[in-house]
Amino acid sequence: MATQRFGQTTALSQLLLGATLGFGMRFWDAFLALTIGAVLLSVVAVAVGVIGQREGLSTAILSRWTGFGHAGSAVLGMVIALSCTGWFGVQTGLAGATLAATAGVLPVPVWSLLFGIVVTVIAACGVRWMAWTSYVAVPAFLLLLLWLVLANVNDVVLSSPAPGPAVGMLTAITLVIGSFVVGAAIAPDMTRFHRNGWDVVKQTVLGITAGEWVIGLAGVVLAHGLGTTDVMGVISESGGWIGALVVVTAVLKINDWNLYSASLGLVNFFDAVFAIRISRTQVTVVVGCAGSVLAAAGIVHQFSHFLVLLGVVFPPVAGIMLAEYYVVRRWRGEIISTRPNVPRSAPSWVPVTVVIWPASAVAGELLPFGQSGVNSLVIAFVLYVSAGRLDLLRMRTRRATNREMKAA
């Protein structure tokens, strides 16, 4: 689990993020943005991840008793699935572009589709296959990246002006938070397998710090040294097929988890809405095909816009879950009393949450001060705690079926 957690944040998306920041910011300004983002992400990911470790439930199932209710968890599961599928498309598009540039035959869409099929097979086979992918991919990717940085870094890079149009600090921090806010919000999908809370803290802080500082700053250095954000092209040209294979394996180690979390979200959605039990393997195949099509359609070109959107939409989810579990505790006793089993009853839906989630996202974006992702998380937290204190958390309760308890 530690290797896979580390592999989640040492990904090509972080390298591309760093290159985006480096192209529009000085080195130390980019370092500050990455540091602030890493700290905020670590706090959220640890707090949410500890909930998953304690209760042993996936994010979609856990959300039923952390502020969203049965119906709300279905909506959240669908949103997680859509977001992870989008991330899958981004990563697959990067790998497809690298393979096309290196091979010189077949267009990018074809390579993206082929690569997406390979990742889908790995994710469908389960966590053990995903673990072995990380064992091979993580060290290979880091070694090539170290070589590229050493070949392009110098004292001038650390003090030189940005080679491209300026990027503001708040925009940069939003991009950093958006780069892993989905991973932070769905941390229980992975941390439910951890042994204790200390493992959650160690692996989360190490993984996020390495991802933002090591991989992100490597992208900043490359953007300054080469005067471009096209680091994928540089890797392909510098390393040939070796570089291309490292890019491919680096994407593999994160994309399989994108499919895994997306499939969990969709399984919960269909079970909650249609009372249909679908195999996670079958869902993984469908999601993998959809993500591959998105990659072939060029979703990677909307990378920055995608991150900005995620940076506003997902933080309120974490804010509501944290407020319910740690402060309001309306349903926490029920979860604790039934460990390690799933509670037999759950709120059908929580109307207040339906209002707080979108309202917090919009308010966080419109506030003239602060950072939008942090704003929306804090607003959601405060509003939910206030609703709990004012006894506004009205809901209908439903009993979980045996099928739902087994699915959890």
C-alpha positions as CSV (number, residue, x, y, z in Angstrom):
1,M,0.0,0.0,0.0
2,A,2.9,2.4,0.7
3,T,4.4,1.8,-2.7
4,Q,1.0,2.4,-4.4
5,R,0.4,5.5,-2.3
6,F,3.7,6.9,-3.3
7,G,3.0,6.0,-6.9
8,Q,-0.2,8.0,-6.9
9,T,1.5,11.3,-6.3
10,T,4.8,10.8,-8.2
11,A,2.9,10.8,-11.5
12,L,3.2,12.5,-14.9
13,S,0.3,14.8,-14.0
14,Q,2.5,16.4,-11.3
15,L,5.4,16.8,-13.8
16,L,3.0,18.5,-16.2
17,L,1.7,20.6,-13.4
18,G,5.2,21.7,-12.5
19,A,6.0,22.5,-16.1
20,T,2.8,24.7,-16.2
21,L,3.8,26.6,-13.1
22,G,7.5,26.9,-14.2
23,F,6.5,28.3,-17.6
24,G,4.7,31.1,-15.9
25,M,6.5,31.6,-12.5
26,R,10.0,32.0,-11.1
27,F,11.4,28.9,-9.5
28,W,11.0,30.0,-5.9
29,D,7.5,31.4,-6.5
30,A,6.5,28.0,-8.0
31,F,8.2,26.3,-5.0
32,L,6.0,28.4,-2.6
33,A,2.8,27.5,-4.5
34,L,3.7,23.8,-4.5
35,T,4.5,23.9,-0.7
36,I,1.3,25.6,0.2
37,G,-0.7,23.2,-1.9
38,A,1.2,20.2,-0.5
39,V,0.4,21.3,3.1
40,L,-3.3,21.8,2.5
41,L,-3.6,18.6,0.6
42,S,-1.8,16.6,3.3
43,V,-4.1,18.0,6.0
44,V,-7.2,17.1,4.1
45,A,-6.0,13.7,2.9
46,V,-4.8,12.6,6.3
47,A,-8.1,13.7,8.0
48,V,-10.3,12.0,5.5
49,G,-7.9,9.0,5.2
50,V,-8.0,8.3,8.9
51,I,-11.8,7.9,8.7
52,G,-11.4,5.3,6.0
53,Q,-8.7,3.4,8.0
54,R,-10.9,3.4,11.2
55,E,-14.1,2.3,9.5
56,G,-12.7,0.1,6.7
57,L,-15.1,1.4,4.1
58,S,-14.7,2.9,0.6
59,T,-15.5,6.6,0.1
60,A,-18.8,6.0,-1.6
61,I,-20.1,3.7,1.1
62,L,-18.7,5.7,3.9
63,S,-20.3,8.9,2.7
64,R,-23.7,7.5,3.6
65,W,-22.9,8.1,7.3
66,T,-20.7,11.2,6.9
67,G,-23.3,13.7,5.8
68,F,-24.5,12.6,2.4
69,G,-27.0,9.9,3.1
70,H,-28.0,7.0,0.8
71,A,-29.1,9.1,-2.1
72,G,-26.3,11.6,-1.7
73,S,-23.7,8.9,-1.7
74,A,-25.0,7.8,-5.0
75,V,-24.5,11.2,-6.5
76,L,-21.1,11.5,-4.9
77,G,-20.2,8.0,-6.3
78,M,-21.2,9.2,-9.8
79,V,-19.1,12.4,-9.5
80,I,-16.1,10.5,-8.3
81,A,-16.5,8.1,-11.2
82,L,-16.7,10.9,-13.7
83,S,-13.7,12.7,-12.2
84,C,-11.5,9.6,-12.1
85,T,-12.5,8.7,-15.6
86,G,-11.4,12.2,-16.6
87,W,-8.1,11.7,-14.9
88,F,-7.8,8.4,-16.6
89,G,-8.3,10.2,-19.9
90,V,-5.7,12.8,-19.1
91,Q,-3.0,10.3,-18.2
92,T,-3.8,8.0,-21.1
93,G,-3.6,10.9,-23.5
94,L,-0.1,11.8,-22.2
95,A,1.1,8.2,-22.7
96,G,-0.5,8.0,-26.1
97,A,1.2,11.2,-27.2
98,T,4.6,10.0,-26.0
99,L,4.3,6.6,-27.7
100,A,3.2,8.2,-31.0
101,A,6.1,10.6,-30.9
102,T,8.6,7.8,-30.2
103,A,7.3,5.2,-32.5
104,G,6.6,7.5,-35.5
105,V,3.8,5.2,-36.6
106,L,0.0,5.4,-35.8
107,P,-1.6,8.6,-34.6
108,V,-2.0,9.6,-31.0
109,P,-5.7,8.5,-30.7
110,V,-4.8,4.9,-31.7
111,W,-1.9,4.7,-29.2
112,S,-4.2,6.2,-26.5
113,L,-6.9,3.5,-27.1
114,L,-4.3,0.7,-27.1
115,F,-2.7,2.0,-23.9
116,G,-6.1,2.4,-22.2
117,I,-7.0,-1.2,-22.9
118,V,-3.7,-2.4,-21.2
119,V,-4.4,-0.3,-18.1
120,T,-8.0,-1.6,-18.0
121,V,-6.8,-5.2,-18.0
122,I,-4.5,-4.5,-15.1
123,A,-7.1,-2.7,-13.0
124,A,-9.7,-5.4,-13.7
125,C,-7.3,-8.1,-12.4
126,G,-7.2,-6.4,-9.0
127,V,-5.0,-4.8,-6.4
128,R,-2.1,-7.4,-6.6
129,W,-1.5,-6.6,-10.3
130,M,-1.7,-2.9,-9.5
131,A,0.9,-3.3,-6.7
132,W,3.4,-5.1,-9.0
133,T,3.0,-2.3,-11.5
134,S,4.1,0.2,-8.8
135,Y,7.1,-1.9,-7.8
136,V,8.5,-1.6,-11.3
137,A,7.2,1.8,-12.4
138,V,8.0,4.1,-9.4
139,P,11.8,3.6,-9.4
140,A,12.1,3.5,-13.1
141,F,10.3,6.8,-13.5
142,L,12.3,8.5,-10.7
143,L,15.6,7.5,-12.2
144,L,14.9,8.9,-15.6
145,L,13.5,12.1,-14.2
146,L,16.7,12.6,-12.1
147,W,18.8,12.2,-15.2
148,L,16.7,14.7,-17.1
149,V,16.8,17.3,-14.3
150,L,20.6,17.0,-13.9
151,A,21.0,17.5,-17.6
152,N,19.0,20.7,-17.7
153,V,19.4,22.4,-14.3
154,N,21.9,25.1,-13.4
155,D,22.1,28.2,-11.3
156,V,20.6,30.4,-14.0
157,V,17.4,28.2,-13.9
158,L,16.9,28.9,-10.2
159,S,17.0,32.7,-10.6
160,S,15.8,33.2,-14.2
161,P,12.4,34.8,-15.0
162,A,9.5,32.7,-16.2
163,P,9.8,31.9,-19.9
164,G,6.1,32.3,-20.6
165,P,3.0,34.3,-19.6
166,A,2.8,35.0,-15.9
167,V,0.7,32.8,-13.6
168,G,-0.7,34.3,-10.4
169,M,0.0,32.8,-7.0
170,L,-3.7,32.0,-6.2
171,T,-4.2,30.4,-9.6
172,A,-1.0,28.4,-9.1
173,I,-2.2,27.1,-5.7
174,T,-5.6,26.3,-7.1
175,L,-3.8,24.2,-9.8
176,V,-1.7,22.4,-7.2
177,I,-4.8,21.6,-5.0
178,G,-6.7,20.5,-8.1
179,S,-3.9,18.2,-9.1
180,F,-4.7,15.8,-6.2
181,V,-7.8,17.0,-4.5
182,V,-9.8,14.1,-5.9
183,G,-7.2,11.7,-4.4
184,A,-7.5,13.4,-1.1
185,A,-11.3,13.3,-1.1
186,I,-11.4,9.6,-2.0
187,A,-8.5,8.6,0.3
188,P,-10.6,6.0,2.1
189,D,-10.6,3.8,-1.0
190,M,-6.9,3.1,-0.3
191,T,-6.5,3.9,3.5
192,R,-9.2,1.3,4.4
193,F,-6.4,-1.3,3.8
194,H,-4.0,0.5,6.2
195,R,-3.0,-1.1,9.6
196,N,-3.4,2.1,11.7
197,G,-3.8,5.8,11.6
198,W,0.0,6.4,11.8
199,D,0.4,4.5,8.5
200,V,-2.1,6.9,7.0
201,V,-0.1,9.9,8.2
202,K,3.3,8.7,7.1
203,Q,2.3,7.5,3.7
204,T,0.1,10.5,2.9
205,V,2.6,13.1,3.9
206,L,5.5,11.4,2.3
207,G,3.6,10.7,-0.9
208,I,2.2,14.2,-1.3
209,T,5.5,15.9,-0.4
210,A,7.4,13.8,-2.8
211,G,4.8,14.4,-5.5
212,E,4.7,18.1,-5.2
213,W,8.3,18.9,-4.3
214,V,10.2,16.3,-6.2
215,I,8.1,15.7,-9.3
216,G,6.5,19.1,-9.4
217,L,9.8,21.0,-9.0
218,A,11.4,18.8,-11.6
219,G,8.7,20.0,-14.0
220,V,9.5,23.6,-13.0
221,V,13.2,23.1,-13.7
222,L,12.5,21.5,-17.1
223,A,10.2,24.3,-18.1
224,H,12.8,26.9,-17.2
225,G,15.7,25.1,-18.7
226,L,14.0,24.2,-21.9
227,G,11.6,27.1,-22.2
228,T,8.6,24.9,-22.9
229,T,5.8,23.0,-21.1
230,D,6.2,20.1,-23.5
231,V,8.1,17.9,-21.1
232,M,6.6,14.8,-22.6
233,G,8.2,15.6,-25.9
234,V,11.6,16.2,-24.1
235,I,11.4,12.8,-22.3
236,S,10.6,11.1,-25.6
237,E,13.4,12.8,-27.5
238,S,16.0,12.4,-24.6
239,G,15.3,8.8,-23.7
240,G,13.9,7.3,-26.9
241,W,12.1,4.0,-26.3
242,I,13.5,3.9,-22.8
243,G,12.0,7.2,-22.0
244,A,8.7,6.3,-23.6
245,L,8.5,3.1,-21.6
246,V,9.2,4.9,-18.3
247,V,6.4,7.4,-19.2
248,V,4.1,4.5,-19.9
249,T,4.9,2.7,-16.6
250,A,4.6,6.0,-14.7
251,V,1.1,6.4,-16.1
252,L,0.2,2.8,-15.3
253,K,0.8,3.2,-11.6
254,I,-1.7,6.0,-11.2
255,N,-4.3,5.1,-13.9
256,D,-5.1,1.7,-12.5
257,W,-6.2,3.4,-9.3
258,N,-8.2,5.9,-11.2
259,L,-10.2,3.0,-12.7
260,Y,-10.4,1.3,-9.3
261,S,-11.9,4.3,-7.6
262,A,-14.2,5.0,-10.5
263,S,-15.5,1.5,-10.5
264,L,-16.2,1.6,-6.7
265,G,-18.2,4.8,-7.2
266,L,-20.3,3.4,-10.0
267,V,-21.0,0.1,-8.2
268,N,-22.3,2.2,-5.3
269,F,-24.4,4.4,-7.7
270,F,-26.1,1.5,-9.4
271,D,-26.7,-0.3,-6.2
272,A,-28.2,2.8,-4.5
273,V,-30.3,4.1,-7.3
274,F,-31.4,1.0,-9.2
275,A,-30.8,-1.7,-6.6
276,I,-28.6,-3.5,-9.2
277,R,-25.5,-5.4,-8.1
278,I,-22.8,-5.1,-10.8
279,S,-19.4,-6.7,-10.7
280,R,-16.5,-4.2,-10.1
281,T,-14.6,-6.0,-12.8
282,Q,-17.3,-5.4,-15.4
283,V,-17.6,-1.8,-14.4
284,T,-13.8,-1.3,-14.6
285,V,-13.9,-2.6,-18.2
286,V,-16.7,-0.1,-19.1
287,V,-15.0,2.8,-17.4
288,G,-11.7,2.0,-19.0
289,C,-13.2,2.0,-22.5
290,A,-14.9,5.3,-21.8
291,G,-11.7,6.9,-20.5
292,S,-9.7,5.6,-23.5
293,V,-12.2,7.3,-25.8
294,L,-11.8,10.6,-23.9
295,A,-8.1,10.3,-24.3
296,A,-8.4,9.7,-28.0
297,A,-10.7,12.8,-28.2
298,G,-7.9,15.0,-26.8
299,I,-9.1,15.7,-23.2
300,V,-5.4,16.3,-22.3
301,H,-5.5,19.6,-24.0
302,Q,-8.0,20.9,-21.4
303,F,-5.7,19.9,-18.5
304,S,-5.5,23.2,-16.7
305,H,-9.3,23.9,-17.0
306,F,-10.0,20.4,-15.6
307,L,-7.8,21.0,-12.6
308,V,-9.3,24.4,-11.8
309,L,-12.8,22.8,-11.9
310,L,-11.8,20.0,-9.6
311,G,-10.1,22.4,-7.2
312,V,-13.5,24.0,-6.5
313,V,-16.0,21.1,-6.7
314,F,-14.3,18.4,-4.5
315,P,-13.1,20.3,-1.4
316,P,-16.7,20.8,-0.1
317,V,-17.1,17.0,-0.1
318,A,-14.1,16.6,2.3
319,G,-15.4,19.6,4.4
320,I,-18.8,17.9,4.9
321,M,-17.3,14.5,5.7
322,L,-14.9,16.0,8.2
323,A,-17.6,18.1,9.8
324,E,-20.0,15.2,10.3
325,Y,-17.4,12.6,11.5
326,Y,-15.3,14.7,13.8
327,V,-17.7,17.5,15.0
328,V,-21.4,16.9,14.4
329,R,-21.2,13.1,14.9
330,R,-24.9,12.5,14.0
331,W,-24.2,9.0,12.6
332,R,-20.7,8.3,13.9
333,G,-21.9,6.3,16.9
334,E,-23.8,4.0,14.6
335,I,-20.7,3.3,12.5
336,I,-18.6,2.6,15.5
337,S,-21.1,0.4,17.2
338,T,-21.3,-1.9,14.2
339,R,-17.6,-2.3,13.4
340,P,-16.4,-4.1,11.4
341,N,-19.8,-4.6,9.8
342,V,-21.8,-2.0,7.9
343,P,-24.7,-0.3,9.8
344,R,-28.1,-1.8,9.0
345,S,-29.7,1.6,8.6
346,A,-28.6,4.8,6.8
347,P,-30.2,8.2,6.2
348,S,-32.0,8.1,2.9
349,W,-30.9,11.6,2.1
350,V,-29.8,14.8,3.9
351,P,-31.5,17.9,2.3
352,V,-29.1,20.3,4.0
353,T,-26.1,18.6,2.3
354,V,-27.8,19.0,-1.1
355,V,-27.7,22.8,-0.5
356,I,-24.4,23.1,1.2
357,W,-22.3,21.2,-1.4
358,P,-23.0,23.4,-4.5
359,A,-23.4,26.6,-2.4
360,S,-20.0,26.1,-0.9
361,A,-18.3,25.4,-4.2
362,V,-19.9,28.6,-5.8
363,A,-19.1,30.8,-2.8
364,G,-15.5,29.5,-2.6
365,E,-15.0,30.5,-6.2
366,L,-16.7,33.9,-6.0
367,L,-15.1,35.2,-2.7
368,P,-12.7,38.1,-3.5
369,F,-10.1,36.8,-1.0
370,G,-8.3,33.6,-0.1
371,Q,-7.9,30.5,-2.3
372,S,-11.0,29.1,-3.9
373,G,-10.5,25.4,-3.0
374,V,-9.7,26.2,0.7
375,N,-12.6,28.7,0.8
376,S,-15.1,26.1,-0.4
377,L,-13.8,23.5,2.1
378,V,-14.0,25.8,5.0
379,I,-17.4,27.2,4.0
380,A,-18.8,23.6,3.7
381,F,-17.3,22.6,7.1
382,V,-18.7,25.7,8.8
383,L,-22.2,25.4,7.2
384,Y,-22.6,21.8,8.0
385,V,-21.4,22.2,11.7
386,S,-23.9,25.1,12.0
387,A,-26.7,23.0,10.5
388,G,-25.9,20.3,13.0
389,R,-25.9,22.7,15.9
390,L,-29.3,24.2,14.8
391,D,-30.7,20.7,14.4
392,L,-31.3,21.1,10.7
393,L,-30.1,17.7,9.7
394,R,-33.5,16.3,9.0
395,M,-33.6,13.0,7.0
396,R,-35.4,9.8,6.4
397,T,-33.8,6.6,7.5
398,R,-33.7,3.4,5.5
399,R,-32.5,-0.1,6.4
400,A,-29.6,-1.4,4.4
401,T,-30.3,-4.7,2.6
402,N,-28.1,-7.8,3.0
403,R,-26.9,-7.2,-0.6
404,E,-25.7,-3.7,0.2
405,M,-23.9,-4.8,3.4
406,K,-22.0,-7.4,1.4
407,A,-21.2,-4.9,-1.3
408,A,-19.7,-2.5,1.2
